[in-house]
Amino acid sequence: MGLHDTLGRPLHDLRISVTDRCNFRCVYCMPSEVFGRDYRFLPRRELLTFEEIERAAGVFVNLGVRKLRLTGGEPLLRRDLEDLVARLAALGDLDLTLTTNAALLAQKARALAEAGLTRVTVSLDSLDDEVFRAMNDVDFPVARVLAGIDAAAEAGLPVKVNVVVKRGLNEQSVVDIARRFRGTGHPVRFIEYMDVGASNGWRLDDVVPASEIVAAIGSEFPLEPVDAAYRGEVAQRYRYRDGKGEIGVIASVTQPFCGDCTRARLSADGKLYTCLFAVRGHDLRAILRSGATDDELDAAIRAVWERRTDRYSELRTDDTSGLRKVEMSYIGG
């Protein structure tokens, strides 16, 4: 039966942030006065250890989770990450994935694949070096990210590409990215710019609607819709009519999908969040470090999920969008 919340949504997908550090400053963490060199990262002692993550993940798996996604920050900055992957892979037949900006992926891809990672999602918002550097405040070219994608594919890891589209920054990159990955076997997901956190100055005017993205790509490469593969799939999928792959759009602003959300998030310091737009989390680290049994940890997770009522994107208003929500760098995607 698994675990369900007040709206009947099952717990199926756990996203685990393994660090709050990053080597990009993406559109969700742009203000240098907030996320500059003086930004306070979590001390190592506050991070969950690999043993604690493994233990918590095991309890979530027993509660019905079948997908584990490692996020950050940038997860590849966590030392010996392949050791954690091996621990999690041993928990069972799971979809064990990683979301990364790929800056370090070329060096790590084979070790991650050998440890049991099943696939990779790479964030890439533009193929134009100038736009890419402007959006991510980095001093290396797009070619480094593309090399990471190639290395993952060569290691046998399926790759998906995520593109956050923000008006005035990279909407002109949409068709170029679709063209670049068409026929490669790497599906692309275009994501509406969301009001995650409270530091990025989000405005509704910055959102490029999913319908506009689909129309732009479809005008050059004809598309047709594809049915969802499973309950809770957030992307609306389209395939190229000539058979050269697919794209997807994630329209959490213009077409919310809260009703089928099956995702929980575990921050790097052990807070459980039941929504990407949550204001606060629930402290599992204290339970893990208190000598509690797995049954007690199970009961704590149940108590949180079974009371879950989150529907932020469906209820978004001028009032709610101004709430001081958890930052993307802390909770991952």
Rosetta blueprint (number, residue, H / E / L):
1 M L
2 G L
3 L L
4 H E
5 D L
6 T L
7 L L
8 G L
9 R L
10 P E
11 L L
12 H L
13 D E
14 L E
15 R E
16 I E
17 S E
18 V L
19 T L
20 D L
21 R L
22 C L
23 N L
24 F L
25 R L
26 C L
27 V L
28 Y L
29 C L
30 M L
31 P L
32 S H
33 E H
34 V H
35 F H
36 G L
37 R L
38 D L
39 Y L
40 R L
41 F L
42 L L
43 P L
44 R H
45 R H
46 E H
47 L L
48 L L
49 T L
50 F H
51 E H
52 E H
53 I H
54 E H
55 R H
56 A H
57 A H
58 G H
59 V H
60 F H
61 V H
62 N H
63 L L
64 G L
65 V L
66 R L
67 K E
68 L E
69 R E
70 L E
71 T E
72 G L
73 G L
74 E L
75 P H
76 L H
77 L H
78 R L
79 R L
80 D L
81 L H
82 E H
83 D H
84 L H
85 V H
86 A H
87 R H
88 L H
89 A H
90 A L
91 L L
92 G L
93 D L
94 L L
95 D E
96 L E
97 T E
98 L E
99 T E
100 T E
101 N L
102 A L
103 A L
104 L L
105 L H
106 A H
107 Q H
108 K H
109 A H
110 R H
111 A H
112 L H
113 A H
114 E H
115 A H
116 G L
117 L L
118 T L
119 R E
120 V E
121 T E
122 V E
123 S E
124 L L
125 D L
126 S L
127 L L
128 D L
129 D H
130 E H
131 V H
132 F H
133 R H
134 A H
135 M H
136 N H
137 D L
138 V L
139 D L
140 F L
141 P L
142 V H
143 A H
144 R H
145 V H
146 L H
147 A H
148 G H
149 I H
150 D H
151 A H
152 A H
153 A H
154 E H
155 A L
156 G L
157 L L
158 P L
159 V E
160 K E
161 V E
162 N E
163 V E
164 V E
165 V E
166 K E
167 R L
168 G L
169 L L
170 N L
171 E H
172 Q H
173 S H
174 V H
175 V H
176 D H
177 I H
178 A H
179 R H
180 R H
181 F H
182 R L
183 G L
184 T L
185 G L
186 H L
187 P L
188 V E
189 R E
190 F E
191 I E
192 E E
193 Y L
194 M L
195 D L
196 V L
197 G L
198 A L
199 S L
200 N L
201 G L
202 W L
203 R L
204 L H
205 D H
206 D H
207 V E
208 V L
209 P L
210 A H
211 S H
212 E H
213 I H
214 V H
215 A H
216 A H
217 I H
218 G H
219 S H
220 E H
221 F L
222 P L
223 L E
224 E E
225 P E
226 V E
227 D L
228 A L
229 A L
230 Y L
231 R L
232 G L
233 E L
234 V L
235 A L
236 Q E
237 R E
238 Y E
239 R E
240 Y E
241 R L
242 D L
243 G L
244 K L
245 G L
246 E E
247 I E
248 G E
249 V E
250 I E
251 A L
252 S L
253 V L
254 T L
255 Q L
256 P L
257 F L
258 C H
259 G H
260 D H
261 C L
262 T L
263 R E
264 A E
265 R E
266 L E
267 S L
268 A L
269 D L
270 G L
271 K E
272 L E
273 Y E
274 T L
275 C L
276 L L
277 F L
278 A L
279 V L
280 R L
281 G L
282 H E
283 D E
284 L L
285 R H
286 A H
287 I H
288 L H
289 R L
290 S L
291 G L
292 A L
293 T L
294 D H
295 D H
296 E H
297 L H
298 D H
299 A H
300 A H
301 I H
302 R H
303 A H
304 V H
305 W H
306 E L
307 R L
308 R L
309 T L
310 D L
311 R L
312 Y H
313 S H
314 E H
315 L H
316 R L
317 T L
318 D H
319 D H
320 T H
321 S H
322 G L
323 L L
324 R L
325 K L
326 V L
327 E L
328 M H
329 S H
330 Y H
331 I H
332 G L
333 G L
